[in-house]
Amino acid sequence: MTRGRIILLVLLAWALTMVMPDLRRVLQPLGSLGLYADNDGLIYDVVGPFRSREDSPAWQAGLRPGDRLDLGRMRCLPYEAQRCADALAALGGVRFLPPGRRVTFDLAATAAAPARQVVLEARQRPSDWLVRGVLLLGGLAAIAVLLAAAWLVWRRPGRMSWGFFLYALWFNPGQVFEVYGALQAFPPLLLAQSLMAAVAQAAGYAGLLQFALRVPRDELEPRFARIERLLPWFAGVLVLPLLASLGSLVGFGTELVVRTAFLAGFAVAVAAVVILRLRRPGLPPIERQRLRWVIWGCLIGLPAFVIGELGQQTTIFRLADADYGPSDEVSALLALVNGVLFLFVFEALRRPRVVNVAIPLRRVTVLGLVFSVPTLLLHHWADHLQRILRLPEWSWLLVGALVLFLISSLHHFAAEWTAALFNRRLDRAEEECGRKVMRAGSLGEVERLLVGAQQRLLALASAAVFWRVGEGYRRAGGSHGWNGGAASELRSEDPLLAPLARAEPAPFALREDLGDGLPEGLARPVLAVPIGNRLGIAGVALYGPHESGADLDASERAMLGRLGRLAADARLGIELEALRRRVAELDASGQEHSPRLR
């Protein structure tokens, strides 16, 4: 157990402690005062999460938008536990509190009302199956993200993986309201946690840039060396506005500082994407494809997270007394969308080769449409359905489970339909090639269809056919990408041919010890397709990735596997036809010589 791994486990335990308790809100929602105030103390919402203002404790207490908290009277210094706890319960946007928690607010004098003091009691926030479902998915996604990021550091320790882990520590899809709500009763601990959160955010931003500089091979290009050396200084500068945002707790309005800090985070996200784009042209094709996954993950995940945080923690979307910011539920969904970044990054780092990023993007788009439209409509009509059906509260969990099942089934159908729509060209090519294979009159024609035709259709970096000859396999003529010192024969015991025992198309791992005489670089095979049927294996076709560096996707592998089985039937037919002709020739020769024998 090295020092690095000990630090990793400590940080992972802290991050999991932040996000895991929020799963409790799935069964028992926290409370709210119905009051949202910015970091200047301005009260901009007195309804909050409640469906009507009559349900809001803030509205019932006479608070109205435009009232202002007296930051000077509610500050934490000089320290007084109850007063500091009350300030922490109100300032900074969306706040969750344990139901029944009583909070005392000092209000400054305004043109409409004198200075006064009010006492509010938190009431349980309304919740339905959509809110609970988003909470559950977000919590589980956060746990998966943290474990995946920690696994990368554990298996591949380096600046790249550590940078990604530091970013995942705070900017994951999870929420921390349950912990913050529990710490309301312990103001010193809550203050300490707020300070740690500021440091974690600054470290996460620096970690994102560190990750962008080295992904996917943990190698730094010389032109970016100066930027990497400045990252610790950058984190130190960025932590200052994040710490200054806590100034509202000591009597200073900090709304502008908070907005600046979050917008600086958005600028960091833009800088990370720019760095990735600048680095992409200089990488080999396989690495460029992996980097495309990271870039698209950033383009989807980073803006979603920043917009959600701005909506929850600031009033930047409030213009002319109209709030254009996302609701609490939408902010939670945006945090969940941020999980796309971590999914794409994890796949890009875990796999040495990745398929074209357009394929997962299609599935993510389909999932978003299938999930968002029905759920938002049902969420909108949930109150009406409840008034009509009068179902007990617990039954909505069953309704939510049923809806999720229906949505998952619809997503499966929609994803299959979308894949078939985009694979029509491939399906037509397979059908035409299959007919030609079955009508082939020679093995040479079969070889051209398995090698040349597939190389042109799929733009492959390499393709070759090895026919079985005795106990080994011999490469047929007309291979693509197998030039120079590439092997012309393979032994049956060669590790390269081990997948043939399963008689199914099998991918190869990127191992240097896998076989001798294989093409190097991009032309290295990624798929072995047995040319065989129930009667046995007649040969094997070896295919490389696309010339773009993208791996073969599932539909392409399945298509090549079906062509391999057709090629085996075609070879058997060709050999039977040759044998029939030979028998006919021998019969004709025997009949010609039989009189002489008599």
C-alpha positions as CSV (number, residue, x, y, z in Angstrom):
1,M,0.0,0.0,0.0
2,T,1.8,3.1,-1.3
3,R,1.3,6.6,0.0
4,G,-0.5,7.5,-3.2
5,R,-3.0,4.7,-2.8
6,I,-3.6,5.7,0.9
7,I,-4.4,9.3,-0.2
8,L,-6.6,7.9,-3.0
9,L,-8.7,5.8,-0.5
10,V,-9.0,8.7,1.9
11,L,-10.2,11.1,-0.8
12,L,-12.6,8.4,-2.2
13,A,-14.1,7.8,1.3
14,W,-14.7,11.5,1.7
15,A,-16.3,11.8,-1.7
16,L,-18.6,8.8,-1.1
17,T,-19.5,10.2,2.3
18,M,-20.7,13.3,0.5
19,V,-22.9,11.7,-2.1
20,M,-24.2,8.4,-0.7
21,P,-26.4,9.8,2.1
22,D,-28.4,11.7,-0.6
23,L,-29.9,8.3,-1.6
24,R,-31.9,8.6,1.7
25,R,-33.9,11.4,0.1
26,V,-35.4,8.8,-2.3
27,L,-37.4,7.5,0.6
28,Q,-37.5,10.5,3.0
29,P,-37.3,13.9,1.3
30,L,-35.6,16.8,3.2
31,G,-37.4,20.0,4.1
32,S,-37.4,23.5,2.9
33,L,-38.2,27.0,4.1
34,G,-39.6,28.0,0.7
35,L,-37.1,30.8,0.7
36,Y,-34.2,31.2,-1.7
37,A,-31.7,34.1,-1.1
38,D,-28.6,35.0,-3.1
39,N,-25.2,35.6,-1.6
40,D,-26.0,39.3,-1.2
41,G,-28.9,38.4,1.1
42,L,-31.6,39.3,-1.5
43,I,-34.6,37.1,-1.2
44,Y,-35.7,36.3,-4.7
45,D,-38.1,33.4,-4.2
46,V,-40.5,32.7,-1.3
47,V,-42.3,29.7,-2.8
48,G,-39.3,27.5,-3.6
49,P,-40.1,23.8,-4.3
50,F,-43.7,24.0,-3.0
51,R,-46.5,23.8,-5.5
52,S,-48.4,26.7,-4.1
53,R,-47.3,29.7,-2.1
54,E,-49.8,28.9,0.7
55,D,-47.7,25.8,1.4
56,S,-44.5,27.8,1.8
57,P,-43.4,28.7,5.3
58,A,-41.7,31.8,4.0
59,W,-44.8,33.1,2.3
60,Q,-47.0,32.3,5.4
61,A,-44.5,34.3,7.5
62,G,-45.0,37.4,5.4
63,L,-41.7,37.3,3.4
64,R,-41.9,38.5,-0.2
65,P,-39.4,38.7,-3.1
66,G,-37.3,41.8,-2.7
67,D,-36.9,41.5,1.1
68,R,-33.3,41.4,2.2
69,L,-31.4,39.5,4.9
70,D,-29.4,41.7,7.3
71,L,-25.9,40.1,6.6
72,G,-24.4,42.3,9.3
73,R,-26.6,40.8,12.1
74,M,-26.5,37.3,10.8
75,R,-22.8,36.9,10.3
76,C,-20.8,34.0,11.8
77,L,-18.1,36.3,13.3
78,P,-17.9,36.9,16.1
79,Y,-19.0,33.3,16.4
80,E,-22.4,32.4,17.9
81,A,-23.5,28.9,17.0
82,Q,-27.3,29.5,16.4
83,R,-26.8,32.7,14.5
84,C,-24.2,31.1,12.2
85,A,-26.3,28.0,11.7
86,D,-29.2,30.3,10.6
87,A,-27.1,32.1,8.1
88,L,-25.8,28.8,6.7
89,A,-29.4,27.7,6.3
90,A,-30.4,30.6,4.0
91,L,-27.6,32.1,2.0
92,G,-26.4,30.8,-1.4
93,G,-29.5,29.7,-3.4
94,V,-31.2,26.3,-3.0
95,R,-31.1,25.0,0.6
96,F,-32.3,21.7,2.1
97,L,-33.0,21.4,5.8
98,P,-34.3,18.6,8.0
99,P,-38.1,18.9,8.4
100,G,-39.0,20.7,11.6
101,R,-35.8,22.7,11.7
102,R,-36.5,26.3,13.1
103,V,-34.5,29.2,11.7
104,T,-34.5,32.8,12.8
105,F,-33.8,35.5,10.2
106,D,-32.9,39.1,10.6
107,L,-34.4,41.2,7.8
108,A,-33.0,44.6,6.8
109,A,-35.4,47.6,6.4
110,T,-36.7,48.2,2.9
111,A,-39.0,50.7,1.3
112,A,-41.9,48.4,1.8
113,A,-41.2,47.0,5.3
114,P,-39.2,47.9,8.5
115,A,-36.4,45.9,9.9
116,R,-37.7,42.8,11.6
117,Q,-37.0,39.3,12.7
118,V,-38.9,36.2,11.6
119,V,-38.9,32.6,12.6
120,L,-39.5,29.9,10.0
121,E,-39.9,26.1,10.4
122,A,-38.8,23.8,7.6
123,R,-41.5,21.8,6.0
124,Q,-41.0,18.6,4.0
125,R,-40.5,19.3,0.3
126,P,-43.0,17.8,-2.2
127,S,-41.7,14.8,-4.1
128,D,-43.0,12.5,-6.8
129,W,-41.7,9.5,-8.7
130,L,-39.8,11.7,-11.2
131,V,-37.9,13.5,-8.5
132,R,-37.2,10.3,-6.6
133,G,-36.1,8.5,-9.8
134,V,-33.7,11.3,-10.8
135,L,-32.3,11.3,-7.2
136,L,-31.8,7.5,-7.4
137,L,-30.1,7.6,-10.8
138,G,-28.0,10.5,-9.8
139,G,-26.8,8.9,-6.6
140,L,-26.0,5.6,-8.2
141,A,-24.2,7.4,-11.1
142,A,-22.1,9.4,-8.7
143,I,-21.0,6.3,-6.9
144,A,-20.2,4.6,-10.2
145,V,-18.2,7.6,-11.4
146,L,-16.2,7.9,-8.2
147,L,-15.3,4.2,-8.2
148,A,-14.4,4.2,-11.9
149,A,-12.2,7.2,-11.5
150,A,-10.5,5.6,-8.4
151,W,-10.0,2.4,-10.4
152,L,-8.2,4.3,-13.1
153,V,-5.8,5.8,-10.6
154,W,-5.3,2.4,-8.9
155,R,-4.6,0.6,-12.1
156,R,-2.8,3.4,-14.0
157,P,-1.4,5.9,-11.5
158,G,-0.2,9.0,-13.2
159,R,-0.9,12.7,-13.7
160,M,-3.6,12.0,-16.2
161,S,-5.6,9.6,-14.1
162,W,-5.1,11.7,-10.9
163,G,-6.3,14.8,-12.8
164,F,-9.5,13.0,-13.8
165,F,-10.0,11.7,-10.3
166,L,-9.7,15.1,-8.7
167,Y,-12.3,16.5,-11.2
168,A,-14.6,13.6,-10.4
169,L,-14.3,14.2,-6.6
170,W,-16.6,17.2,-6.7
171,F,-18.0,17.5,-10.2
172,N,-19.8,14.1,-10.3
173,P,-23.6,13.6,-10.9
174,G,-24.3,13.2,-7.2
175,Q,-25.8,15.7,-4.7
176,V,-24.7,16.6,-1.2
177,F,-27.8,18.2,0.3
178,E,-28.3,15.4,2.8
179,V,-24.9,15.9,4.4
180,Y,-25.2,19.6,4.3
181,G,-28.6,19.4,5.9
182,A,-27.3,17.1,8.7
183,L,-24.4,19.5,9.3
184,Q,-26.7,22.4,9.9
185,A,-26.8,21.3,13.5
186,F,-22.9,21.6,13.7
187,P,-21.9,25.0,12.3
188,P,-18.1,24.5,12.7
189,L,-18.2,21.3,10.8
190,L,-20.4,22.8,8.1
191,L,-18.0,25.7,7.8
192,A,-15.1,23.3,7.5
193,Q,-16.9,21.3,4.9
194,S,-17.6,24.5,2.9
195,L,-13.9,25.3,3.0
196,M,-13.0,21.8,1.8
197,A,-15.6,22.1,-0.9
198,A,-13.9,25.3,-2.2
199,V,-10.5,23.6,-2.3
200,A,-12.0,20.5,-4.0
201,Q,-13.6,22.7,-6.7
202,A,-10.3,24.5,-7.4
203,A,-8.4,21.2,-7.5
204,G,-11.1,19.7,-9.8
205,Y,-10.7,22.5,-12.3
206,A,-6.9,22.2,-12.3
207,G,-7.3,18.4,-12.5
208,L,-9.5,18.7,-15.6
209,L,-6.8,20.8,-17.4
210,Q,-4.2,18.3,-16.2
211,F,-6.3,15.5,-17.7
212,A,-6.8,17.4,-21.0
213,L,-3.0,17.9,-21.3
214,R,-2.2,14.2,-21.1
215,V,-5.2,12.1,-22.2
216,P,-5.2,9.3,-23.6
217,R,-1.6,8.0,-23.1
218,D,-0.6,10.1,-20.1
219,E,2.1,11.8,-22.3
220,L,2.8,15.6,-22.3
221,E,3.6,17.4,-25.5
222,P,6.5,19.8,-25.1
223,R,4.5,22.8,-26.3
224,F,2.1,22.4,-23.3
225,A,4.8,21.8,-20.6
226,R,4.6,25.4,-19.4
227,I,0.9,25.2,-18.9
228,E,1.3,22.1,-16.8
229,R,3.9,23.8,-14.6
230,L,1.4,26.6,-14.0
231,L,-1.5,24.4,-12.9
232,P,-0.7,24.4,-9.2
233,W,-0.5,28.2,-9.3
234,F,-3.8,28.3,-11.3
235,A,-5.5,26.2,-8.6
236,G,-4.2,28.5,-5.9
237,V,-5.6,31.6,-7.7
238,L,-8.9,30.0,-8.5
239,V,-9.5,28.9,-4.9
240,L,-9.4,32.6,-3.8
241,P,-12.8,33.6,-5.3
242,L,-14.3,30.3,-4.2
243,L,-13.2,31.0,-0.6
244,A,-14.3,34.6,-1.0
245,S,-17.8,33.4,-1.9
246,L,-18.1,32.5,1.8
247,G,-17.8,36.2,2.6
248,S,-21.6,36.5,3.0
249,L,-21.2,34.5,6.2
250,V,-19.1,37.4,7.7
251,G,-21.3,40.2,6.5
252,F,-20.2,40.9,2.9
253,G,-22.4,40.5,-0.2
254,T,-20.6,38.0,-2.5
255,E,-23.1,37.3,-5.3
256,L,-20.9,38.8,-8.0
257,V,-17.9,36.8,-6.6
258,V,-19.9,33.5,-6.7
259,R,-21.0,34.2,-10.3
260,T,-17.4,35.0,-11.3
261,A,-16.2,31.8,-9.7
262,F,-18.7,29.7,-11.6
263,L,-18.1,31.5,-14.9
264,A,-14.4,30.9,-14.3
265,G,-15.2,27.2,-14.1
266,F,-17.1,27.5,-17.4
267,A,-13.9,29.2,-18.9
268,V,-11.9,26.2,-17.6
269,A,-14.2,23.8,-19.4
270,V,-13.8,25.8,-22.6
271,A,-10.0,25.8,-22.2
272,A,-10.0,22.0,-21.7
273,V,-11.9,21.5,-24.9
274,V,-9.6,23.9,-26.8
275,I,-6.6,22.0,-25.5
276,L,-8.1,18.6,-26.6
277,R,-8.8,20.0,-30.0
278,L,-5.3,21.4,-30.4
279,R,-3.8,18.0,-29.4
280,R,-5.9,15.8,-31.6
281,P,-4.3,16.3,-35.0
282,G,-0.8,15.3,-33.7
283,L,-2.0,11.9,-32.3
284,P,-2.0,8.5,-34.2
285,P,-5.4,7.6,-35.7
286,I,-6.3,5.1,-32.9
287,E,-5.6,7.7,-30.2
288,R,-7.5,10.4,-32.1
289,Q,-10.6,8.3,-31.9
290,R,-10.2,7.9,-28.2
291,L,-9.7,11.6,-27.8
292,R,-12.9,12.3,-29.8
293,W,-14.8,10.4,-27.1
294,V,-13.3,12.7,-24.5
295,I,-14.1,15.8,-26.5
296,W,-17.7,14.9,-27.0
297,G,-18.0,13.9,-23.4
298,C,-16.8,17.4,-22.4
299,L,-19.1,19.1,-24.9
300,I,-22.1,17.4,-23.4
301,G,-21.2,17.0,-19.7
302,L,-19.4,20.2,-18.8
303,P,-22.0,22.8,-20.0
304,A,-24.8,20.8,-18.4
305,F,-23.1,20.7,-15.0
306,V,-22.1,24.4,-15.1
307,I,-25.7,25.5,-16.1
308,G,-27.2,23.4,-13.3
309,E,-24.8,24.8,-10.7
310,L,-25.4,28.4,-11.8
311,G,-29.1,27.8,-11.6
312,Q,-28.9,26.4,-8.1
313,Q,-26.2,28.6,-6.5
314,T,-26.7,32.0,-8.2
315,T,-29.4,34.3,-9.6
316,I,-27.6,34.8,-12.9
317,F,-30.7,33.5,-14.9
318,R,-33.0,35.9,-13.1
319,L,-33.7,38.9,-15.4
320,A,-36.2,41.7,-14.9
321,D,-38.0,39.9,-12.0
322,A,-38.4,36.8,-14.2
323,D,-36.6,33.6,-13.4
324,Y,-35.3,31.7,-16.4
325,G,-33.1,29.3,-14.5
326,P,-33.6,25.6,-14.3
327,S,-35.9,24.1,-11.6
328,D,-34.5,21.9,-8.9
329,E,-35.6,18.8,-10.9
330,V,-34.0,20.1,-14.1
331,S,-30.8,20.9,-12.3
332,A,-30.6,17.4,-11.0
333,L,-31.2,16.1,-14.5
334,L,-28.4,18.3,-15.8
335,A,-26.1,16.9,-13.2
336,L,-27.1,13.5,-14.4
337,V,-26.3,14.5,-18.0
338,N,-22.8,15.4,-16.7
339,G,-22.4,11.6,-16.2
340,V,-22.0,11.3,-20.0
341,L,-18.6,12.9,-19.7
342,F,-17.4,10.3,-17.2
343,L,-18.9,7.4,-19.2
344,F,-17.2,8.6,-22.3
345,V,-13.8,9.2,-20.6
346,F,-13.9,5.9,-18.8
347,E,-14.5,4.0,-22.0
348,A,-11.9,6.0,-23.8
349,L,-9.3,5.2,-21.2
350,R,-10.3,1.6,-20.4
351,R,-10.4,0.4,-24.0
352,P,-7.3,0.6,-26.3
353,R,-9.6,1.0,-29.3
354,V,-13.0,2.6,-29.4
355,V,-15.7,2.6,-32.1
356,N,-16.8,5.8,-33.9
357,V,-18.2,8.2,-31.3
358,A,-21.2,8.8,-33.4
359,I,-22.6,5.4,-32.3
360,P,-22.8,6.1,-28.6
361,L,-23.9,9.7,-29.3
362,R,-26.9,8.3,-31.2
363,R,-27.8,6.1,-28.3
364,V,-27.4,8.9,-25.8
365,T,-29.6,11.2,-27.9
366,V,-32.3,8.5,-28.2
367,L,-32.1,7.9,-24.5
368,G,-32.5,11.6,-23.7
369,L,-35.5,12.0,-26.0
370,V,-37.2,8.8,-24.8
371,F,-36.6,9.6,-21.2
372,S,-37.3,13.3,-21.1
373,V,-40.5,13.7,-23.1
374,P,-42.7,11.1,-21.4
375,T,-41.3,11.8,-17.9
376,L,-41.8,15.5,-18.2
377,L,-45.3,15.1,-19.5
378,L,-46.2,12.6,-16.7
379,H,-44.5,14.9,-14.1
380,H,-46.7,17.7,-15.4
381,W,-49.9,15.7,-15.0
382,A,-48.9,13.9,-11.8
383,D,-50.9,16.3,-9.6
384,H,-54.0,15.9,-11.8
385,L,-53.7,12.1,-11.7
386,Q,-53.3,12.1,-7.9
387,R,-56.5,14.2,-7.5
388,I,-58.4,11.8,-9.8
389,L,-57.0,8.5,-8.6
390,R,-56.2,9.4,-5.0
391,L,-53.4,6.8,-4.8
392,P,-51.4,6.4,-1.6
393,E,-48.0,8.0,-1.5
394,W,-46.1,4.6,-1.6
395,S,-47.9,3.5,-4.7
396,W,-46.0,6.2,-6.8
397,L,-42.9,4.2,-6.3
398,L,-44.6,1.3,-8.1
399,V,-45.9,3.7,-10.8
400,G,-42.4,5.1,-11.2
401,A,-40.9,1.6,-11.5
402,L,-43.5,0.7,-14.2
403,V,-42.8,3.9,-16.1
404,L,-39.1,3.3,-16.0
405,F,-39.7,-0.3,-17.3
406,L,-41.8,1.1,-20.2
407,I,-39.3,3.8,-21.0
408,S,-36.4,1.2,-21.0
409,S,-38.4,-1.0,-23.4
410,L,-39.2,2.0,-25.6
411,H,-35.5,3.0,-25.5
412,H,-34.5,-0.5,-26.6
413,F,-36.9,-0.5,-29.5
414,A,-35.9,3.1,-30.5
415,A,-32.2,2.3,-30.3
416,E,-32.6,-0.8,-32.4
417,W,-34.7,1.1,-35.0
418,T,-32.2,3.9,-35.1
419,A,-29.3,1.5,-35.6
420,A,-31.2,-0.3,-38.4
421,L,-31.9,3.1,-40.0
422,F,-28.2,4.1,-40.0
423,N,-27.0,0.6,-41.0
424,R,-29.2,0.3,-44.1
425,R,-26.1,0.8,-46.4
426,L,-24.3,-1.9,-44.5
427,D,-27.2,-4.3,-44.6
428,R,-27.6,-3.8,-48.4
429,A,-23.9,-4.3,-48.9
430,E,-24.0,-7.5,-46.8
431,E,-26.9,-8.9,-48.7
432,E,-25.2,-8.2,-52.1
433,C,-21.9,-9.6,-50.9
434,G,-23.5,-12.7,-49.5
435,R,-25.2,-13.4,-52.8
436,K,-21.9,-13.1,-54.6
437,V,-20.1,-15.3,-52.1
438,M,-22.6,-18.1,-52.6
439,R,-22.3,-17.8,-56.4
440,A,-18.5,-17.7,-56.3
441,G,-16.9,-20.1,-58.8
442,S,-13.5,-20.2,-57.2
443,L,-11.7,-19.6,-53.9
444,G,-9.9,-16.6,-55.4
445,E,-13.3,-14.9,-55.9
446,V,-14.3,-15.7,-52.3
447,E,-11.0,-14.3,-51.1
448,R,-11.6,-11.0,-53.0
449,L,-15.0,-10.7,-51.5
450,L,-13.8,-11.3,-48.0
451,V,-10.7,-9.0,-48.3
452,G,-11.0,-6.4,-51.1
453,A,-14.7,-5.9,-50.9
454,Q,-14.8,-5.5,-47.1
455,Q,-11.8,-3.3,-47.1
456,R,-13.4,-0.9,-49.5
457,L,-16.8,-1.1,-47.8
458,L,-15.6,-0.5,-44.3
459,A,-12.4,1.4,-45.1
460,L,-10.3,-1.1,-43.1
461,A,-6.6,-0.7,-42.4
462,S,-5.9,-4.4,-43.0
463,A,-7.7,-7.6,-44.1
464,A,-6.4,-11.1,-44.9
465,V,-7.7,-14.6,-45.3
466,F,-5.8,-17.7,-44.1
467,W,-7.0,-21.1,-45.4
468,R,-6.5,-24.2,-43.4
469,V,-3.8,-26.4,-44.9
470,G,-3.1,-29.6,-42.9
471,E,-2.4,-28.5,-39.3
472,G,-1.7,-24.9,-40.1
473,Y,-3.1,-21.9,-41.9
474,R,-1.7,-20.3,-45.1
475,R,-2.4,-16.7,-46.1
476,A,-4.1,-16.4,-49.4
477,G,-3.1,-13.9,-52.0
478,G,-4.6,-10.4,-52.3
479,S,-4.4,-9.5,-48.6
480,H,-4.5,-5.8,-47.6
481,G,-2.1,-4.3,-45.1
482,W,0.0,-7.5,-44.7
483,N,3.0,-6.4,-46.6
484,G,6.7,-6.5,-45.8
485,G,7.6,-9.0,-43.1
486,A,4.0,-10.0,-42.2
487,A,3.5,-13.7,-41.6
488,S,2.3,-15.9,-44.5
489,E,1.6,-18.9,-42.4
490,L,0.1,-19.4,-38.9
491,R,0.5,-22.5,-36.7
492,S,-2.6,-24.1,-35.1
493,E,-1.2,-23.6,-31.7
494,D,-0.5,-19.9,-32.3
495,P,-2.2,-17.7,-29.6
496,L,-3.7,-15.6,-32.4
497,L,-5.9,-18.5,-33.4
498,A,-7.2,-19.3,-29.9
499,P,-10.5,-17.6,-30.5
500,L,-11.3,-20.1,-33.3
501,A,-12.2,-22.7,-30.7
502,R,-15.4,-20.7,-30.0
503,A,-16.3,-20.6,-33.7
504,E,-17.5,-17.0,-33.3
505,P,-15.9,-13.7,-34.3
506,A,-13.6,-12.7,-31.5
507,P,-11.7,-9.4,-30.9
508,F,-8.0,-9.3,-30.1
509,A,-6.4,-7.5,-27.2
510,L,-3.6,-5.0,-27.9
511,R,-0.8,-7.3,-26.8
512,E,2.7,-7.2,-28.2
513,D,3.2,-10.9,-27.6
514,L,0.1,-12.0,-29.5
515,G,1.4,-13.9,-32.5
516,D,4.5,-13.4,-34.6
517,G,4.8,-11.5,-37.8
518,L,1.6,-9.5,-37.5
519,P,1.3,-6.1,-39.2
520,E,2.4,-3.3,-36.9
521,G,0.6,-0.1,-36.0
522,L,-2.8,0.7,-37.3
523,A,-2.9,-2.5,-39.5
524,R,-2.7,-4.8,-36.5
525,P,-5.7,-7.1,-36.5
526,V,-8.5,-6.4,-34.1
527,L,-11.0,-9.2,-35.2
528,A,-10.6,-12.9,-36.1
529,V,-13.6,-14.3,-38.1
530,P,-13.7,-18.1,-38.4
531,I,-14.5,-19.3,-41.9
532,G,-16.4,-22.3,-40.8
533,N,-19.7,-24.1,-40.2
534,R,-21.0,-27.1,-38.3
535,L,-18.6,-29.3,-40.3
536,G,-15.5,-27.6,-39.1
537,I,-13.1,-24.6,-39.6
538,A,-11.9,-24.0,-43.2
539,G,-9.9,-20.9,-42.4
540,V,-9.9,-17.6,-40.7
541,A,-10.2,-14.0,-41.8
542,L,-8.3,-11.3,-39.9
543,Y,-9.4,-7.7,-40.0
544,G,-7.8,-4.5,-38.7
545,P,-9.6,-1.4,-37.5
546,H,-10.9,1.4,-39.7
547,E,-8.4,3.6,-41.5
548,S,-9.7,6.4,-39.3
549,G,-8.5,4.5,-36.2
550,A,-12.0,3.6,-35.0
551,D,-12.7,0.1,-33.9
552,L,-15.2,-2.2,-35.6
553,D,-18.6,-1.8,-34.0
554,A,-21.0,-4.6,-33.1
555,S,-23.0,-4.5,-36.3
556,E,-19.8,-4.7,-38.4
557,R,-18.5,-7.6,-36.4
558,A,-21.8,-9.4,-36.7
559,M,-21.8,-8.8,-40.5
560,L,-18.3,-10.1,-41.0
561,G,-19.1,-13.2,-38.9
562,R,-22.1,-14.0,-41.1
563,L,-20.0,-13.6,-44.2
564,G,-17.4,-16.0,-42.7
565,R,-20.1,-18.7,-42.3
566,L,-21.3,-18.1,-45.9
567,A,-17.7,-18.3,-47.1
568,A,-17.3,-21.7,-45.5
569,D,-20.4,-22.9,-47.2
570,A,-19.2,-21.5,-50.5
571,R,-15.8,-23.2,-50.2
572,L,-17.5,-26.5,-49.4
573,G,-19.7,-26.0,-52.5
574,I,-16.6,-25.2,-54.6
575,E,-14.7,-28.2,-53.4
576,L,-17.7,-30.5,-53.9
577,E,-18.2,-29.2,-57.4
578,A,-14.4,-29.7,-58.1
579,L,-14.7,-33.3,-56.7
580,R,-17.8,-34.0,-58.8
581,R,-16.0,-32.9,-61.9
582,R,-13.0,-35.0,-61.0
583,V,-15.2,-38.0,-60.5
584,A,-16.9,-37.3,-63.8
585,E,-13.5,-37.1,-65.5
586,L,-12.4,-40.3,-63.9
587,D,-15.6,-42.0,-65.0
588,A,-15.2,-40.8,-68.5
589,S,-11.6,-41.9,-68.5
590,G,-12.5,-45.3,-67.2
591,Q,-15.2,-45.8,-69.8
592,E,-12.8,-44.8,-72.6
593,H,-10.2,-47.4,-71.5
594,S,-12.4,-50.2,-70.5
595,P,-12.6,-51.9,-74.0
596,R,-8.9,-52.0,-74.2
597,L,-8.7,-53.6,-70.9
598,R,-11.0,-56.4,-72.1
